[in-house]
Amino acid sequence: MVEGVSNPWKVGKHSVSDNIIIITGFSGTGKSRVGRAVAQLLGWELVDTDADVVRRAGKPIARIFQDSGEDAFRQMERQALQEACLSQRRVVASGGGAIMDTASRDLMDRSGFLVCLEARAETIEQRLRQEAADKPELRPLLQDGDPLDRIRSLKEQRQPVYATARWTVHTDSLSVEEVAQEVVRAWRLISGKDSSTRHPFAGAPELAATVEASSGSCPLLIGWGLLPRLGELLHQAGIHGPLYVITDDRVGARYMRAAQRSLQAAEIEMHSFTFPNGEKSKSLEMATRLYGWLAHMRAQRGHTLVALGGGVVGDLTGFVAATYNRGMGFVQVPTSMAAMMDASIGGKTAVNLPEAKNLVGAFYQPRLVVADVATLRTLPQRETMEGWAEAIKHGLILDAGLFRTFEEQADQLLALEPELTTDVIRRSMAIKARVVSEDELETTGYRTLLNYGHTIGHGLEAATEYGTFLHGEGVSIGMMGAARIGQRMGVTPKEVMERQEAILRRFNLPVACPGVDLERVEAAMSLDKKAEGASMRWVLLEGMGRAVVRSDVPQELVRQVLRELAG
């Protein structure tokens, strides 16, 4: 048994739900991070009720308390809990005070396996101080008198209620992964579950996260040297062929042989199709050529298409997989950084039209994503840098800690240090997986946050006919445009904009677009899929790691910022 675990046989008065784990505990005990790790181990969906409340309210929890009072917040929290507990195969990370509400406590107790994360007051104070720089909502606990005494007092008030949990894990000396493993072990022990209920990659070191979609689960695997194991990993996922491997001429020259050897060793039948490298191949014309080839090969609905390459390969292959035979199996094997962290995850597939990017497409989830970080060693430097733009974006909108990693360890990331690079890409993949799982079809607005920088970025790509800017470069310029808009609207703090610009420059990413045709950029932006009626939806930063969607940005302000970027 892991040191620090108590009440191991306390089952409580209700039977344990088959497939819901609810995590409670004081601020600073790691509920969200542990919840994410538990969800990854089991291949389940994570629901963070605090994040859900913030998203629905459109403002931080501290503002909800200030504007509407605690009773209103608890009602919103209770509703978020009720909805979170409606579906199975979920890990629910609840707010630290939710369990103090009688109705919410009863809901937790009868809905799932309730686990409390515990820590000493000194540990909590230390953790909160580390997080408070980028999470202002945690600062009140550290103000007004002696913070340690306040934490102790609040913990004493809540302790009798926390003790009603069916399992308690003391987290002081444990890593997030160790705590998550103990939570899963306890759930299996109490609920009588065996390993047959687990995800096929549950517990595997390669598993970064799992996208939970309406069509099923999609494991995201990452590691150094996974391409030679492709056949083995496909078998493990239950994919046995025939396969149709689609790539471009540049990636194919480097990696098709390795993929072939791996699939042949696994005795998986495969065929390959190669097209010219570049964004211009992401077209209806190329899709038509692929349809004809698949018809010639007598591809069937039960067969699988494998995208081996960057975002263009993945988008085109996914679109064809979604539409040929009304849907074929689909696997992503990304070989560019941008594809690993963004394009291969989430099921957005599309081709371009001359008028704008990604106008013809479908939501179609892959069955598996296999990212071999070693393939990044052969990328040109410019493509490596543009790939980092997506991970920087993820830090800016949802993970201040990830952004700090870029600030503090830029030299190692620029040198593609294997362990750190793999870890940062893994974290970025997990962020996108979480967002996609919560808003697969971009209907609630949460997934829209991932479009930070893309409104201007896509406009730049289309206006220059996809020949001037790489995707990440367009996003980088777009993020600077959005930051300027946000600052002038009183949404984005100046310090956040300055930190963003500094890190983009550090990673050799452009922050301006001198000489572009602004009329063409505006015309392409008007066709953007993020438009809502006559208004454009803009993703703006409220703080580091905190983004909001706004539809009230004046068009004249947009034009002014575009002129500055192009000046």
RODO-2510 file (C-alpha; in nm, 4 decimals, decimal comma):
residues 567
     n   res          X          Y          Z
     1     m     0,0000     0,0000     0,0000
     2     v     0,1256     0,3502    -0,0785
     3     e     0,2403     0,5353     0,2322
     4     g    -0,0114     0,7893     0,3561
     5     v    -0,3308     0,6113     0,2511
     6     s    -0,6082     0,5824     0,5102
     7     n    -0,9573     0,4270     0,5502
     8     p    -0,8940     0,1595     0,2810
     9     w    -1,2019    -0,0481     0,3627
    10     k    -1,4558     0,2302     0,4092
    11     v    -1,7225     0,1544     0,1509
    12     g    -2,0000     0,3848     0,2761
    13     k    -2,3740     0,3397     0,2681
    14     h    -2,4129     0,3367    -0,1122
    15     s    -2,2808     0,0898    -0,3645
    16     v    -1,9918     0,2151    -0,5732
    17     s    -2,0866     0,3327    -0,9233
    18     d    -1,9301     0,1190    -1,1914
    19     n    -1,7694     0,3951    -1,3893
    20     i    -1,7537     0,7310    -1,2102
    21     i    -1,4698     0,8487    -0,9860
    22     i    -1,5184     1,1801    -0,8031
    23     i    -1,2197     1,3625    -0,6527
    24     t    -1,2506     1,6158    -0,3711
    25     g    -1,0051     1,7852    -0,1383
    26     f    -0,8716     2,1216    -0,0251
    27     s    -0,7192     2,3721    -0,2691
    28     g    -0,3633     2,2757    -0,3534
    29     t    -0,4064     1,9005    -0,3138
    30     g    -0,3958     1,8508    -0,6918
    31     k    -0,7534     1,7548    -0,7808
    32     s    -0,7443     1,8709    -1,1437
    33     r    -0,3996     1,7321    -1,2217
    34     v    -0,4668     1,4013    -1,0469
    35     g    -0,8066     1,3795    -1,2153
    36     r    -0,6412     1,4257    -1,5529
    37     a    -0,3857     1,1529    -1,4732
    38     v    -0,6556     0,9117    -1,3492
    39     a    -0,8592     0,9723    -1,6652
    40     q    -0,5497     0,8986    -1,8718
    41     l    -0,4799     0,5732    -1,6870
    42     l    -0,8356     0,4493    -1,7391
    43     g    -0,8958     0,5990    -2,0829
    44     w    -1,1933     0,7916    -1,9430
    45     e    -1,3198     1,1469    -1,9827
    46     l    -1,2194     1,4154    -1,7310
    47     v    -1,4767     1,6702    -1,6154
    48     d    -1,3433     1,9596    -1,4049
    49     t    -1,6475     2,1248    -1,2468
    50     d    -1,4667     2,4493    -1,1591
    51     a    -1,3546     2,4857    -1,5218
    52     d    -1,7088     2,4032    -1,6349
    53     v    -1,8585     2,6747    -1,4119
    54     v    -1,6028     2,9313    -1,5301
    55     r    -1,6714     2,8444    -1,8931
    56     r    -2,0466     2,8755    -1,8544
    57     a    -2,0331     3,1959    -1,6534
    58     g    -1,7715     3,3521    -1,8780
    59     k    -1,5739     3,4819    -1,5795
    60     p    -1,3431     3,3564    -1,3032
    61     i    -1,4821     3,2084    -0,9819
    62     a    -1,3675     3,5097    -0,7782
    63     r    -1,5766     3,7335    -1,0041
    64     i    -1,8796     3,5057    -0,9686
    65     f    -1,8527     3,5369    -0,5897
    66     q    -1,8088     3,9134    -0,6186
    67     d    -2,0917     3,9722    -0,8660
    68     s    -2,3492     3,7108    -0,7611
    69     g    -2,2511     3,5767    -0,4197
    70     e    -2,1617     3,2322    -0,2888
    71     d    -2,5159     3,0943    -0,3070
    72     a    -2,5295     3,1575    -0,6818
    73     f    -2,1896     2,9953    -0,7292
    74     r    -2,2897     2,6862    -0,5277
    75     q    -2,6020     2,6505    -0,7396
    76     m    -2,3931     2,6634    -1,0578
    77     e    -2,1461     2,4186    -0,9048
    78     r    -2,4283     2,1805    -0,8106
    79     q    -2,5649     2,1908    -1,1659
    80     a    -2,2180     2,1193    -1,3090
    81     l    -2,1839     1,8203    -1,0735
    82     q    -2,5264     1,6856    -1,1675
    83     e    -2,4450     1,6984    -1,5382
    84     a    -2,0983     1,5517    -1,4832
    85     c    -2,2480     1,2498    -1,3089
    86     l    -2,5004     1,1730    -1,5835
    87     s    -2,2532     0,9738    -1,7954
    88     q    -2,0313     0,6772    -1,7154
    89     r    -1,6540     0,6384    -1,7637
    90     r    -1,5852     0,9780    -1,6148
    91     v    -1,3420     1,1219    -1,3621
    92     v    -1,4952     1,4277    -1,1946
    93     a    -1,2605     1,6796    -1,0304
    94     s    -1,4823     1,8859    -0,7999
    95     g    -1,4175     2,2208    -0,6359
    96     g    -1,2672     2,2057    -0,2879
    97     g    -1,5758     2,3533    -0,1235
    98     a    -1,8389     2,1627    -0,3210
    99     i    -1,8566     1,8849    -0,0646
   100     m    -1,9640     2,1368     0,2030
   101     d    -2,2936     2,1836     0,0177
   102     t    -2,5326     1,9175     0,1481
   103     a    -2,7039     1,8558    -0,1863
   104     s    -2,3723     1,8323    -0,3695
   105     r    -2,2288     1,6006    -0,1044
   106     d    -2,5251     1,3651    -0,1299
   107     l    -2,4938     1,3693    -0,5093
   108     m    -2,1254     1,2754    -0,4909
   109     d    -2,1865     1,0001    -0,2398
   110     r    -2,4575     0,8287    -0,4401
   111     s    -2,3130     0,8877    -0,7873
   112     g    -1,9635     0,7469    -0,7753
   113     f    -1,6476     0,6448    -0,5935
   114     l    -1,5578     0,9513    -0,3834
   115     v    -1,1863     1,0047    -0,3140
   116     c    -1,0406     1,2806    -0,0965
   117     l    -0,6905     1,4160    -0,1606
   118     e    -0,5242     1,5300     0,1603
   119     a    -0,2105     1,7328     0,2409
   120     r    -0,0601     1,9153     0,5372
   121     a    -0,1345     2,2866     0,5675
   122     e     0,2338     2,3654     0,5092
   123     t     0,2331     2,1660     0,1844
   124     i    -0,0840     2,3387     0,0672
   125     e     0,0552     2,6860     0,1396
   126     q     0,3735     2,6070    -0,0545
   127     r     0,1808     2,4734    -0,3537
   128     l    -0,0597     2,7673    -0,3577
   129     r     0,2265     3,0153    -0,3545
   130     q     0,3793     2,8429    -0,6555
   131     e     0,0493     2,8586    -0,8445
   132     a    -0,0753     3,2009    -0,7319
   133     a     0,1448     3,3955    -0,9752
   134     d    -0,0666     3,2766    -1,2675
   135     k    -0,3919     3,1850    -1,0904
   136     p    -0,5287     3,4968    -0,9185
   137     e    -0,8294     3,3030    -0,7884
   138     l    -0,5944     3,1272    -0,5417
   139     r    -0,4561     3,4490    -0,3931
   140     p    -0,7303     3,5181    -0,1332
   141     l    -0,6145     3,2191     0,0711
   142     l    -0,2701     3,3780     0,0928
   143     q    -0,3872     3,7239     0,2030
   144     d    -0,5482     3,8861     0,5067
   145     g    -0,3328     3,7852     0,8003
   146     d    -0,1423     3,4619     0,8451
   147     p    -0,2090     3,2410     0,5367
   148     l    -0,1009     2,9246     0,7173
   149     d    -0,3433     2,9855     1,0038
   150     r    -0,6237     3,0541     0,7581
   151     i    -0,5562     2,7321     0,5678
   152     r    -0,5479     2,5346     0,8944
   153     s    -0,8739     2,6909     1,0101
   154     l    -1,0570     2,6180     0,6857
   155     k    -0,9215     2,2621     0,6758
   156     e    -1,0397     2,1985     1,0312
   157     q    -1,3898     2,3135     0,9381
   158     r    -1,4025     2,0863     0,6353
   159     q    -1,2207     1,7845     0,7777
   160     p    -1,5273     1,6026     0,9178
   161     v    -1,6957     1,6273     0,5771
   162     y    -1,3839     1,5269     0,3827
   163     a    -1,3679     1,2211     0,6092
   164     t    -1,6921     1,0896     0,4569
   165     a    -1,5030     1,0055     0,1361
   166     r    -1,4596     0,6343     0,0687
   167     w    -1,0843     0,6659     0,0270
   168     t    -0,8245     0,9233     0,1271
   169     v    -0,4807     0,9704    -0,0268
   170     h    -0,2186     1,1841     0,1479
   171     t    -0,0383     1,3610    -0,1338
   172     d     0,2458     1,5438     0,0457
   173     s     0,5308     1,3170    -0,0635
   174     l     0,3709     1,1620    -0,3737
   175     s     0,3929     1,2657    -0,7385
   176     v     0,0762     1,3285    -0,9397
   177     e     0,1281     0,9951    -1,1151
   178     e     0,1659     0,8068    -0,7838
   179     v    -0,1512     0,9635    -0,6453
   180     a    -0,3402     0,8758    -0,9642
   181     q    -0,2209     0,5159    -0,9493
   182     e    -0,3394     0,4886    -0,5890
   183     v    -0,6815     0,6296    -0,6794
   184     v    -0,7185     0,3731    -0,9589
   185     r    -0,5942     0,0920    -0,7324
   186     a    -0,8476     0,1887    -0,4650
   187     w    -1,1318     0,2068    -0,7163
   188     r    -1,0461    -0,1387    -0,8467
   189     l    -1,0209    -0,2788    -0,4961
   190     i    -1,3524    -0,1404    -0,3729
   191     s    -1,5531    -0,1817    -0,6944
   192     g    -1,4164    -0,5272    -0,7773
   193     k    -1,3006    -0,4202    -1,1219
   194     d    -1,0305    -0,6173    -1,2999
   195     s    -0,7931    -0,5252    -1,5790
   196     s    -1,0435    -0,6233    -1,8472
   197     t    -1,2198    -0,2884    -1,8005
   198     r    -0,9068    -0,0936    -1,8784
   199     h    -0,8152     0,0958    -2,1911
   200     p    -0,5889    -0,1160    -2,4199
   201     f    -0,3069     0,1324    -2,3520
   202     a    -0,3980     0,2120    -1,9888
   203     g    -0,0836     0,2528    -1,7843
   204     a     0,1415     0,2374    -2,0920
   205     p     0,4253     0,4930    -2,0784
   206     e     0,3419     0,5974    -2,4351
   207     l    -0,0144     0,7080    -2,3508
   208     a    -0,0323     1,0893    -2,3364
   209     a    -0,4119     1,1181    -2,3161
   210     t    -0,7348     0,9845    -2,4619
   211     v    -0,9912     1,1727    -2,6669
   212     e    -1,3405     1,0614    -2,5668
   213     a    -1,5668     1,1180    -2,8661
   214     s    -1,9164     1,0143    -2,9680
   215     s    -1,7622     0,7511    -3,1956
   216     g    -1,5456     0,6054    -2,9182
   217     s    -1,2068     0,6524    -2,7538
   218     c    -0,8936     0,7615    -2,9386
   219     p    -0,5653     0,6948    -2,7518
   220     l    -0,2868     0,9472    -2,8118
   221     l     0,0545     0,7787    -2,7957
   222     i     0,3860     0,9614    -2,7835
   223     g     0,7447     0,8475    -2,7441
   224     w     1,0919     0,8421    -2,8922
   225     g     1,1190     0,5665    -3,1542
   226     l     0,7530     0,4596    -3,1922
   227     l     0,7492     0,4383    -3,5735
   228     p     0,9404     0,1039    -3,5806
   229     r     0,6727    -0,0264    -3,3410
   230     l     0,3777     0,0910    -3,5512
   231     g     0,2588    -0,2603    -3,6428
   232     e     0,2749    -0,3768    -3,2824
   233     l     0,0804    -0,0699    -3,1598
   234     l    -0,1862    -0,1115    -3,4281
   235     h    -0,2379    -0,4752    -3,3259
   236     q    -0,2674    -0,3648    -2,9627
   237     a    -0,5382    -0,1174    -3,0673
   238     g    -0,7254    -0,3940    -3,2520
   239     i    -0,6363    -0,2672    -3,6013
   240     h    -0,5183    -0,5494    -3,8251
   241     g    -0,5481    -0,4223    -4,1835
   242     p    -0,5594    -0,3979    -4,4733
   243     l    -0,4038    -0,0522    -4,4405
   244     y    -0,3664     0,2298    -4,6941
   245     v    -0,0729     0,4497    -4,5911
   246     i    -0,0992     0,8014    -4,7334
   247     t     0,1929     1,0434    -4,7228
   248     d     0,3631     1,3225    -4,9153
   249     d     0,6772     1,2837    -5,1235
   250     r     0,9052     1,4460    -4,8648
   251     v     0,7894     1,2456    -4,5613
   252     g     0,7565     0,9296    -4,7678
   253     a     1,1196     0,9473    -4,8755
   254     r     1,2277     0,9568    -4,5113
   255     y     0,9850     0,7336    -4,3241
   256     m     0,7795     0,5108    -4,5564
   257     r     1,0425     0,2360    -4,5470
   258     a     1,0394     0,2267    -4,1646
   259     a     0,6597     0,2087    -4,1630
   260     q     0,6613    -0,0697    -4,4217
   261     r     0,9144    -0,2761    -4,2272
   262     s     0,7118    -0,2434    -3,9080
   263     l     0,3843    -0,3400    -4,0750
   264     q     0,5437    -0,6305    -4,2599
   265     a     0,6942    -0,7598    -3,9341
   266     a     0,3450    -0,7483    -3,7837
   267     e     0,2062    -0,9276    -4,0914
   268     i    -0,0305    -0,6402    -4,1738
   269     e    -0,1247    -0,5967    -4,5403
   270     m    -0,0511    -0,2438    -4,6622
   271     h    -0,0624    -0,0247    -4,9744
   272     s     0,0736     0,3279    -5,0140
   273     f    -0,0142     0,6515    -5,1915
   274     t     0,2196     0,9530    -5,2184
   275     f     0,1302     1,3061    -5,3261
   276     p     0,3319     1,6307    -5,3643
   277     n     0,4308     1,8048    -5,0414
   278     g     0,2621     2,1340    -4,9571
   279     e    -0,0625     2,3058    -4,8630
   280     k    -0,1728     2,3231    -5,2269
   281     s    -0,2226     1,9443    -5,2241
   282     k    -0,4936     1,9816    -4,9603
   283     s    -0,7608     2,0207    -5,2249
   284     l    -1,0731     1,8607    -5,3654
   285     e    -0,8707     1,7662    -5,6733
   286     m    -0,6244     1,5624    -5,4667
   287     a    -0,9089     1,4081    -5,2664
   288     t    -1,0658     1,2968    -5,5967
   289     r    -0,7385     1,1324    -5,7007
   290     l    -0,7332     0,9467    -5,3684
   291     y    -1,0937     0,8317    -5,4143
   292     g    -1,0020     0,6887    -5,7531
   293     w    -0,6974     0,5086    -5,6144
   294     l    -0,8994     0,3570    -5,3268
   295     a    -1,1646     0,2392    -5,5744
   296     h    -0,8922     0,0814    -5,7878
   297     m    -0,7500    -0,0907    -5,4781
   298     r    -1,1013    -0,2119    -5,3851
   299     a    -1,0776    -0,0507    -5,0417
   300     q    -1,3637    -0,1478    -4,8133
   301     r    -1,5377     0,0255    -4,5293
   302     g    -1,3727    -0,1989    -4,2706
   303     h    -1,0222    -0,1129    -4,3929
   304     t    -0,8056     0,1632    -4,2453
   305     l    -0,6350     0,4736    -4,3856
   306     v    -0,3092     0,5771    -4,2155
   307     a    -0,1904     0,9382    -4,2426
   308     l     0,1899     0,9446    -4,2254
   309     g     0,3086     1,3046    -4,2232
   310     g     0,2215     1,6576    -4,1141
   311     g    -0,1023     1,8513    -4,0928
   312     v    -0,1708     1,8552    -4,4663
   313     v    -0,1397     1,4764    -4,4872
   314     g    -0,3590     1,4287    -4,1806
   315     d    -0,6301     1,6730    -4,2901
   316     l    -0,6521     1,5310    -4,6428
   317     t    -0,6410     1,1657    -4,5339
   318     g    -0,8978     1,2265    -4,2611
   319     f    -1,1327     1,3991    -4,5043
   320     v    -1,1067     1,1079    -4,7478
   321     a    -1,1536     0,8555    -4,4650
   322     a    -1,4668     1,0401    -4,3506
   323     t    -1,6247     1,0465    -4,6969
   324     y    -1,5117     0,7389    -4,8924
   325     n    -1,7530     0,4460    -4,8494
   326     r    -1,9358     0,6709    -4,5979
   327     g    -1,6480     0,6307    -4,3570
   328     m    -1,3353     0,4152    -4,3224
   329     g    -1,1004     0,3493    -4,0336
   330     f    -0,8463     0,6256    -3,9760
   331     v    -0,5109     0,6408    -3,7914
   332     q    -0,2842     0,9438    -3,7528
   333     v     0,0966     0,9047    -3,7498
   334     p     0,2109     1,2690    -3,7287
   335     t     0,5714     1,3514    -3,8174
   336     s     0,5678     1,7297    -3,7685
   337     m     0,5503     1,9118    -3,4380
   338     a     0,2389     2,1068    -3,5315
   339     a     0,0614     1,7853    -3,6309
   340     m     0,1615     1,6059    -3,3104
   341     m     0,0298     1,8790    -3,0835
   342     d    -0,2648     2,0028    -3,2825
   343     a    -0,3669     1,8859    -3,6296
   344     s    -0,3711     1,5102    -3,5582
   345     i    -0,5916     1,5482    -3,2485
   346     g    -0,9616     1,6197    -3,2414
   347     g    -1,1056     1,4906    -3,5662
   348     k    -1,1153     1,8118    -3,7703
   349     t    -1,0573     1,7066    -4,1319
   350     a    -1,0786     1,9359    -4,4326
   351     v    -0,9522     2,0541    -4,7693
   352     n    -0,9026     2,4131    -4,8838
   353     l    -1,0832     2,6197    -5,1446
   354     p    -0,9185     2,9135    -5,3228
   355     e    -1,1429     3,1473    -5,1220
   356     a    -1,0387     3,0300    -4,7741
   357     k    -0,8782     2,7527    -4,5744
   358     n    -1,0567     2,4368    -4,4521
   359     l    -1,3971     2,5303    -4,5944
   360     v    -1,4877     2,1744    -4,6985
   361     g    -1,4508     1,9144    -4,4248
   362     a    -1,5978     1,6985    -4,1528
   363     f    -1,5520     1,6056    -3,7881
   364     y    -1,4122     1,2532    -3,8041
   365     q    -1,2124     1,1044    -3,5171
   366     p    -0,9092     0,8803    -3,5732
   367     r    -0,8980     0,5485    -3,3893
   368     l    -0,5379     0,6020    -3,2814
   369     v    -0,2636     0,8674    -3,2888
   370     v     0,1014     0,7525    -3,2808
   371     a     0,3550     1,0364    -3,2476
   372     d     0,7228     0,9426    -3,2795
   373     v     0,9170     1,2425    -3,1458
   374     a     1,2365     1,1144    -3,3108
   375     t     1,0946     1,2135    -3,6512
   376     l     1,1274     1,5800    -3,5521
   377     r     1,5070     1,5561    -3,5882
   378     t     1,4767     1,5727    -3,9675
   379     l     1,2430     1,8752    -3,9790
   380     p     1,3838     2,1999    -4,1233
   381     q     1,4335     2,4563    -3,8460
   382     r     1,1562     2,6801    -3,9767
   383     e     0,9014     2,3974    -3,9528
   384     t     1,0203     2,3071    -3,6041
   385     m     0,9686     2,6650    -3,4883
   386     e     0,6223     2,6948    -3,6433
   387     g     0,5245     2,3781    -3,4623
   388     w     0,6127     2,5283    -3,1259
   389     a     0,3540     2,8015    -3,1928
   390     e     0,0684     2,5603    -3,1203
   391     a     0,2150     2,4477    -2,7871
   392     i     0,2818     2,8086    -2,6868
   393     k    -0,0823     2,8791    -2,7757
   394     h    -0,2012     2,5974    -2,5484
   395     g    -0,0037     2,7463    -2,2606
   396     l    -0,1407     3,0945    -2,3269
   397     i    -0,5060     2,9888    -2,3300
   398     l    -0,5218     2,7069    -2,0735
   399     d    -0,1956     2,6236    -1,8937
   400     a     0,0185     2,8994    -1,7451
   401     g     0,2623     2,6388    -1,6146
   402     l     0,3266     2,5114    -1,9663
   403     f     0,3926     2,8660    -2,0824
   404     r     0,6435     2,9149    -1,7979
   405     t     0,8248     2,6032    -1,9200
   406     f     0,8808     2,7776    -2,2533
   407     e     1,0105     3,0857    -2,0746
   408     e     1,2390     2,8986    -1,8354
   409     q     1,3682     2,6187    -2,0615
   410     a     1,3727     2,7764    -2,4062
   411     d     1,7300     2,6734    -2,4848
   412     q     1,6609     2,3032    -2,4205
   413     l     1,3423     2,3129    -2,6289
   414     l     1,5144     2,4933    -2,9136
   415     a     1,7753     2,2167    -2,9094
   416     l     1,4992     1,9493    -2,9094
   417     e     1,6307     1,7886    -2,5911
   418     p     1,4518     1,4500    -2,6150
   419     e     1,3050     1,4119    -2,2656
   420     l     1,1878     1,7715    -2,2260
   421     t     1,0581     1,7935    -2,5829
   422     t     0,8586     1,4738    -2,5383
   423     d     0,7168     1,5980    -2,2078
   424     v     0,6082     1,9357    -2,3485
   425     i     0,4445     1,7764    -2,6524
   426     r     0,2751     1,5218    -2,4222
   427     r     0,1341     1,8033    -2,2063
   428     s     0,0169     1,9937    -2,5117
   429     m    -0,1517     1,6827    -2,6547
   430     a    -0,3305     1,6273    -2,3228
   431     i    -0,4605     1,9856    -2,3213
   432     k    -0,6118     1,9507    -2,6649
   433     a    -0,7512     1,6050    -2,5838
   434     r    -0,9293     1,7453    -2,2805
   435     v    -1,0831     2,0327    -2,4756
   436     v    -1,1926     1,8097    -2,7642
   437     s    -1,3445     1,5533    -2,5268
   438     e    -1,5563     1,8245    -2,3651
   439     d    -1,6637     1,9939    -2,6905
   440     e    -1,6088     1,7505    -2,9780
   441     l    -1,8156     1,9324    -3,2414
   442     e    -1,7375     2,2879    -3,1239
   443     t    -2,0949     2,3494    -3,0110
   444     t    -2,0501     2,4738    -2,6526
   445     g    -1,7826     2,7328    -2,7257
   446     y    -1,5106     2,5648    -2,5177
   447     r    -1,3249     2,4214    -2,8181
   448     t    -1,3334     2,7657    -2,9792
   449     l    -1,0582     2,8644    -2,7341
   450     l    -0,8181     2,6528    -2,9416
   451     n    -0,8660     2,9038    -3,2249
   452     y    -0,6616     3,1715    -3,0473
   453     g    -0,4589     3,3422    -3,3204
   454     h    -0,6281     3,1469    -3,5995
   455     t    -0,8746     3,4148    -3,7138
   456     i    -0,5994     3,6376    -3,8522
   457     g    -0,3659     3,3417    -3,9126
   458     h    -0,6012     3,1604    -4,1502
   459     g    -0,6766     3,4899    -4,3249
   460     l    -0,3047     3,5447    -4,3858
   461     e    -0,2570     3,1922    -4,5220
   462     a    -0,5481     3,2202    -4,7643
   463     a    -0,4642     3,5771    -4,8731
   464     t    -0,1094     3,4728    -4,9655
   465     e    -0,2306     3,1538    -5,1389
   466     y    -0,0643     2,9290    -4,8796
   467     g     0,2798     3,0118    -5,0173
   468     t     0,4162     3,2757    -4,7761
   469     f     0,3376     3,1685    -4,4203
   470     l     0,3510     2,8269    -4,2600
   471     h     0,0444     2,7576    -4,0453
   472     g     0,2213     2,8189    -3,7125
   473     e     0,3713     3,1414    -3,8454
   474     g     0,0269     3,2679    -3,9373
   475     v    -0,1007     3,1699    -3,5919
   476     s     0,1915     3,3506    -3,4271
   477     i     0,1086     3,6742    -3,6086
   478     g    -0,2587     3,6149    -3,5353
   479     m    -0,1889     3,5757    -3,1632
   480     m    -0,0115     3,9106    -3,1604
   481     g    -0,3077     4,0662    -3,3392
   482     a    -0,5510     3,9148    -3,0883
   483     a    -0,3342     4,0324    -2,7972
   484     r    -0,3352     4,3891    -2,9297
   485     i    -0,7112     4,3783    -2,9753
   486     g    -0,7548     4,2339    -2,6257
   487     q    -0,5375     4,4991    -2,4647
   488     r    -0,7231     4,7856    -2,6303
   489     m    -1,0569     4,6380    -2,5250
   490     g    -0,9390     4,6195    -2,1651
   491     v    -0,9370     4,2385    -2,1656
   492     t    -0,5698     4,1459    -2,2027
   493     p    -0,3163     4,2810    -1,9490
   494     k    -0,0177     4,4552    -2,1061
   495     e     0,2228     4,2277    -1,9176
   496     v     0,0602     3,9186    -2,0740
   497     m     0,0932     4,0654    -2,4234
   498     e     0,4601     4,1488    -2,3610
   499     r     0,5395     3,7993    -2,2303
   500     q     0,3656     3,6478    -2,5328
   501     e     0,5624     3,8609    -2,7785
   502     a     0,8921     3,7877    -2,6014
   503     i     0,8475     3,4093    -2,6205
   504     l     0,7333     3,4174    -2,9845
   505     r     1,0441     3,6132    -3,0769
   506     r     1,2592     3,3768    -2,8688
   507     f     1,1319     3,0867    -3,0813
   508     n     1,1999     3,2768    -3,4053
   509     l     0,8304     3,3152    -3,4851
   510     p     0,7014     3,6207    -3,6766
   511     v     0,4995     3,8845    -3,4918
   512     a     0,4127     4,1012    -3,7951
   513     c     0,3303     4,0613    -4,1652
   514     p     0,4729     4,3589    -4,3540
   515     g     0,3498     4,4101    -4,7069
   516     v     0,0477     4,1784    -4,7125
   517     d    -0,2688     4,2752    -4,9014
   518     l    -0,5030     4,3673    -4,6160
   519     e    -0,8147     4,3650    -4,8345
   520     r    -0,7493     4,0019    -4,9248
   521     v    -0,6814     3,9171    -4,5598
   522     e    -1,0124     4,0741    -4,4521
   523     a    -1,2004     3,8979    -4,7298
   524     a    -1,0586     3,5599    -4,6216
   525     m    -1,1360     3,6345    -4,2559
   526     s    -1,4996     3,7097    -4,3433
   527     l    -1,5359     3,3502    -4,4663
   528     d    -1,3792     3,2084    -4,1513
   529     k    -1,5768     2,9308    -3,9811
   530     k    -1,5515     3,1166    -3,6491
   531     a    -1,7900     3,3835    -3,7776
   532     e    -2,1307     3,3880    -3,6094
   533     g    -2,3869     3,5734    -3,8153
   534     a    -2,2438     3,9150    -3,8956
   535     s    -2,0026     3,8986    -3,6018
   536     m    -1,6620     3,7399    -3,5788
   537     r    -1,5838     3,5363    -3,2670
   538     w    -1,2472     3,6381    -3,1240
   539     v    -1,0493     3,4443    -2,8666
   540     l    -0,8792     3,6905    -2,6299
   541     l    -0,6599     3,6453    -2,3220
   542     e    -0,7891     3,7582    -1,9833
   543     g    -0,4666     3,6470    -1,8182
   544     m    -0,1899     3,3954    -1,8579
   545     g    -0,3586     3,0569    -1,9093
   546     r    -0,7081     3,2141    -1,9216
   547     a    -0,8928     3,2871    -2,2466
   548     v    -1,2406     3,4105    -2,3326
   549     v    -1,4500     3,4215    -2,6527
   550     r    -1,5835     3,7644    -2,7521
   551     s    -1,8169     3,8649    -3,0351
   552     d    -1,8161     4,2406    -2,9686
   553     v    -1,4825     4,3383    -3,1247
   554     p    -1,5344     4,6516    -3,3397
   555     q    -1,4413     4,5982    -3,7025
   556     e    -1,2541     4,9279    -3,7111
   557     l    -1,0317     4,8062    -3,4251
   558     v    -0,9591     4,4899    -3,6247
   559     r    -0,8631     4,6983    -3,9299
   560     q    -0,6414     4,9216    -3,7171
   561     v    -0,4550     4,6237    -3,5722
   562     l    -0,4173     4,4637    -3,9161
   563     r    -0,2641     4,7876    -4,0464
   564     e    -0,0166     4,7855    -3,7572
   565     l     0,0791     4,4218    -3,8232
   566     a     0,1312     4,4958    -4,1919
   567     g     0,3069     4,8291    -4,1385
***
